[in-house]
Amino acid sequence: MTKKNLIITAVVMLCSVSMASAATLSYSTSFGPDAVTSVGYNKPLPQFNPALGTLDSVTIELYVLNSGSSLLWDNESLIPTAVTLSIGATVTATAPSTLVVVAVPLQTGGPTGVTADEIPDDGAGDFAGPDYFGIFGGTGNDTQSNQLLINLGPYIGTGNFNTWIESVANVIIETTGGESGAISSDAGDFEGTIEVTYDYTVPEPATMSLLAVGSLAMLKRRRRKIA
C-alpha cells in the first residue's frame, strides 16, 4: 500500500467511526389501580419512528405495586396447629416477542398457633376466636425488565404497539400438620407503569460532510507536494 493510499484509507476509516452516534428514547404509561385477578386489558405504547435512525434494541420494563391484600384462615379440625399465611400477586405484561413477569414479594404472617375448631365439624369458618388467624393490608412492589435484540419489527413504525396486562393472586397456607381450614382471601389492588426504551443509532450527515471536506483538502495538499 502506497503512502497516498494509506492516507485515503485512514480518512475513510475516520468517516466510518464518526458518522453515527448512540441515542435513547423512552415512553411510559400507567395502569390501575385495579383488583388483582380482574379482567386484563390492553395498554398501547408508541412505536419507534424509523426516521430517527436505526433501532438497535428494545427494553420493556414493568413496575408493579400491590396493596390492600388480606388472607384469613379458620381451623376446621380437632387438632391445634400453627399456621403461616402468605399472599401476593403476579402481574404479567405481554408485548411483541416478549413477556415481562413481576411477582410482587409475598406478604407473610406467622407461624401463629391456633386452637382446635371451636365448633367441631360445622364445616364453616367464622373467622373469629382462638381458632382463627389472619393478615391484613399487605403491600409490596417490584420491577422487572426484558431486553430484545432481535425480532424488533413490531416496534418500528409511526403508530403504537400493544401490551396486555393481567394479574393473578398468589396464596400460600402452611400448617404444622396439614389440618383443614376455611379460607377467605383478597389479593388487593395492583397498579404500576410499563415503559419501553429504544436504543438506536443516529446518522450524522453534518459530521460526514465535514470529514469529506477534510479528506479532499488532505488529498489536494498531497497532490501539490507530489507535483
C-alpha positions as CSV (number, residue, x, y, z in Angstrom):
1,M,0.0,0.0,0.0
2,T,1.4,3.4,-1.1
3,K,1.6,6.4,1.3
4,K,-1.2,8.1,-0.7
5,N,-3.4,5.0,-0.4
6,L,-2.7,4.9,3.3
7,I,-3.9,8.5,3.8
8,I,-7.1,7.8,1.9
9,T,-7.8,4.6,3.9
10,A,-7.3,6.5,7.2
11,V,-9.8,9.1,6.1
12,V,-12.4,6.5,5.2
13,M,-11.9,4.7,8.5
14,L,-12.4,8.1,10.3
15,C,-15.6,8.7,8.5
16,S,-17.0,5.3,9.3
17,V,-16.3,5.7,13.0
18,S,-17.7,9.3,13.3
19,M,-20.7,9.0,11.1
20,A,-23.2,7.9,13.8
21,S,-23.9,8.2,17.5
22,A,-26.0,6.3,20.1
23,A,-29.2,7.6,21.5
24,T,-32.1,6.5,23.8
25,L,-35.8,7.3,23.7
26,S,-38.4,6.1,26.3
27,Y,-42.2,6.1,26.6
28,S,-44.3,5.0,29.6
29,T,-47.9,4.6,30.6
30,S,-49.6,3.9,33.9
31,F,-52.3,1.4,34.8
32,G,-54.6,0.7,37.8
33,P,-55.4,0.6,40.5
34,D,-57.5,-2.5,39.7
35,A,-58.4,-5.6,41.7
36,V,-56.0,-8.5,41.3
37,T,-57.4,-11.2,39.1
38,S,-59.7,-8.7,37.4
39,V,-60.0,-9.0,33.6
40,G,-56.8,-8.0,31.8
41,Y,-56.6,-5.0,29.5
42,N,-54.5,-3.5,26.7
43,K,-52.1,-0.6,27.2
44,P,-50.6,0.8,23.9
45,L,-47.2,2.4,23.7
46,P,-45.7,4.4,20.8
47,Q,-43.5,2.6,18.2
48,F,-40.0,3.8,17.3
49,N,-40.1,6.2,14.3
50,P,-37.6,4.9,11.8
51,A,-36.9,8.5,10.7
52,L,-34.9,8.9,13.9
53,G,-32.3,6.3,13.0
54,T,-31.6,2.6,13.2
55,L,-33.2,0.7,16.1
56,D,-30.7,-1.5,18.0
57,S,-32.6,-2.8,21.0
58,V,-35.9,-2.6,22.8
59,T,-36.3,-2.8,26.6
60,I,-39.7,-3.4,28.3
61,E,-39.8,-2.6,32.0
62,L,-42.8,-3.3,34.3
63,Y,-43.2,-1.8,37.7
64,V,-46.0,-3.1,40.0
65,L,-47.4,-2.0,43.4
66,N,-49.7,-4.5,45.1
67,S,-51.6,-3.2,48.2
68,G,-54.6,-3.9,50.4
69,S,-54.3,-7.7,50.4
70,S,-55.8,-9.9,53.2
71,L,-55.8,-13.6,54.0
72,L,-57.9,-15.3,56.7
73,W,-57.7,-18.9,57.9
74,D,-60.1,-20.6,60.4
75,N,-59.1,-24.0,61.8
76,E,-61.8,-26.6,60.9
77,S,-60.0,-29.6,62.5
78,L,-60.0,-31.0,66.0
79,I,-56.2,-30.5,66.3
80,P,-54.5,-27.3,67.4
81,T,-51.9,-26.1,64.9
82,A,-49.5,-23.4,63.9
83,V,-50.3,-21.6,60.7
84,T,-48.3,-19.4,58.3
85,L,-50.1,-17.3,55.8
86,S,-48.7,-15.6,52.6
87,I,-50.4,-13.6,49.9
88,G,-49.2,-11.5,46.9
89,A,-49.8,-11.1,43.2
90,T,-48.1,-11.9,39.9
91,V,-48.6,-9.3,37.1
92,T,-47.6,-10.0,33.5
93,A,-47.1,-7.7,30.6
94,T,-47.2,-9.4,27.2
95,A,-45.6,-7.3,24.4
96,P,-44.4,-8.4,20.9
97,S,-41.8,-11.1,21.1
98,T,-41.5,-10.9,24.9
99,L,-43.2,-11.5,28.3
100,V,-42.3,-9.5,31.4
101,V,-43.4,-11.0,34.7
102,V,-43.4,-9.3,38.1
103,A,-44.1,-11.5,41.2
104,V,-44.7,-9.0,44.0
105,P,-43.0,-10.2,47.2
106,L,-45.4,-12.2,49.3
107,Q,-46.8,-10.6,52.5
108,T,-46.3,-13.2,55.2
109,G,-47.7,-13.6,58.7
110,G,-46.9,-16.4,61.3
111,P,-46.3,-19.0,62.3
112,T,-49.1,-18.4,64.8
113,G,-50.7,-21.0,67.0
114,V,-54.4,-21.5,66.8
115,T,-56.7,-23.8,68.8
116,A,-58.8,-26.7,67.5
117,D,-62.1,-25.7,65.9
118,E,-64.4,-24.0,68.4
119,I,-67.5,-25.8,66.8
120,P,-66.2,-29.2,65.6
121,D,-67.4,-30.4,62.2
122,D,-69.6,-27.4,61.5
123,G,-67.7,-27.0,58.1
124,A,-67.8,-23.2,58.2
125,G,-65.3,-20.7,59.4
126,D,-66.5,-17.7,61.5
127,F,-63.0,-16.1,61.2
128,A,-63.1,-15.2,64.8
129,G,-61.9,-16.6,68.1
130,P,-58.8,-18.5,69.1
131,D,-59.1,-21.0,66.2
132,Y,-58.6,-18.2,63.6
133,F,-55.6,-16.2,62.2
134,G,-55.4,-13.5,59.5
135,I,-53.1,-11.0,57.9
136,F,-54.3,-7.6,56.5
137,G,-53.2,-4.7,54.5
138,G,-50.1,-6.2,52.9
139,T,-48.1,-4.0,50.5
140,G,-45.3,-5.0,48.1
141,N,-43.7,-3.8,44.9
142,D,-41.2,-5.0,42.4
143,T,-39.7,-4.1,38.9
144,Q,-38.6,-6.4,36.1
145,S,-37.4,-5.8,32.6
146,N,-36.6,-7.7,29.4
147,Q,-34.3,-6.5,26.5
148,L,-34.9,-7.5,22.9
149,L,-32.1,-7.5,20.4
150,I,-33.9,-9.4,17.6
151,N,-37.4,-9.5,16.2
152,L,-37.8,-5.7,16.5
153,G,-40.1,-5.3,13.6
154,P,-43.4,-4.9,15.6
155,Y,-41.8,-2.0,17.5
156,I,-40.9,0.1,14.4
157,G,-43.4,2.4,12.8
158,T,-45.3,5.6,13.4
159,G,-48.2,4.1,15.4
160,N,-48.5,2.1,18.6
161,F,-47.7,-1.5,19.7
162,N,-49.9,-3.2,22.2
163,T,-49.1,-4.6,25.7
164,W,-51.5,-6.9,27.5
165,I,-51.6,-6.5,31.4
166,E,-53.1,-9.2,33.6
167,S,-52.7,-10.4,37.2
168,V,-53.2,-13.5,39.4
169,A,-53.2,-13.9,43.2
170,N,-50.6,-15.9,45.0
171,V,-51.8,-17.6,48.2
172,I,-49.8,-20.0,50.4
173,I,-51.1,-21.6,53.6
174,E,-48.8,-23.7,55.7
175,T,-49.8,-25.6,58.9
176,T,-47.8,-27.9,61.1
177,G,-50.0,-30.9,60.5
178,G,-51.8,-30.2,57.2
179,E,-55.1,-29.5,59.1
180,S,-58.0,-28.3,57.0
181,G,-59.4,-24.8,57.4
182,A,-61.8,-22.3,55.9
183,I,-60.2,-19.6,53.8
184,S,-61.1,-16.0,52.9
185,S,-58.7,-14.1,50.7
186,D,-58.4,-10.8,48.9
187,A,-55.3,-10.1,46.9
188,G,-56.0,-6.4,47.0
189,D,-55.3,-4.0,44.2
190,F,-52.4,-3.6,41.7
191,E,-51.1,-0.6,39.8
192,G,-47.9,0.5,38.2
193,T,-46.2,1.6,35.0
194,I,-45.0,-0.1,31.8
195,E,-42.1,1.6,29.9
196,V,-40.5,1.0,26.6
197,T,-36.9,2.2,25.9
198,Y,-35.5,2.3,22.4
199,D,-31.7,2.3,22.0
200,Y,-30.9,3.4,18.5
201,T,-28.1,4.8,16.2
202,V,-28.4,8.3,14.8
203,P,-26.7,9.1,11.5
204,E,-24.9,12.4,11.5
205,P,-24.8,13.9,8.0
206,A,-23.1,17.1,9.2
207,T,-20.2,15.1,10.6
208,M,-19.8,13.1,7.4
209,S,-19.8,16.3,5.3
210,L,-17.1,17.9,7.5
211,L,-14.9,14.8,7.2
212,A,-15.5,14.6,3.5
213,V,-14.3,18.2,3.1
214,G,-11.3,17.5,5.3
215,S,-10.4,14.4,3.3
216,L,-10.5,16.4,0.0
217,A,-8.3,19.0,1.4
218,M,-5.7,16.4,2.5
219,L,-5.7,14.8,-0.9
220,K,-5.3,18.2,-2.6
221,R,-2.4,19.1,-0.4
222,R,-0.8,15.7,-1.1
223,R,-1.1,16.1,-4.8
224,R,0.6,19.6,-4.7
225,K,3.5,18.1,-2.8
226,I,3.8,15.3,-5.4
227,A,3.6,17.8,-8.2
